[in-house]
Amino acid sequence: MNPRAQNTTASATSAELCQLWSPRVDALDRHLSVNRWVLTAVTVVLITYPITRIVVPALLHGMVPDVVRNVLNLM
């Protein structure tokens, strides 16, 4: 069984499989070591964590009206 067959579902069509899995992913799997994958994952987490801690609350603060905030503070 090849790696492509292991990572696919039975309900997916061949066109969907081509979009989900590409030769670039195969090349990354062959050429990147585990240490490189870990370094990439840590980098992504270090970049996304502050963004989510700053941007998400700012968006929620902008979307929730002051009236709702006042009512929730009274509870």
C-alpha positions, 0 to 999 in steps of 0.5 A: 500500500502506498502512502497516498492510499493510506491518507485518503478516504473511500468517499473522495473522488480522484479529482478531490484526491489530486487537490488534497495530495500533490507531488509537492507534499511527496517531495516534502515528505522525502526531503525534510527530516523530522527535526526540520518538521519539528522546527517548522511546527514550532515556528508556526506556533510561535507566530500564530500564538501572539496573533491569536492572543491579540487579534481574536480578542480585538475582533471580538471587542469590536463586534460585541456592542457595549450594551451586551458587555455591560449586561455581561459585566452585571451578571 
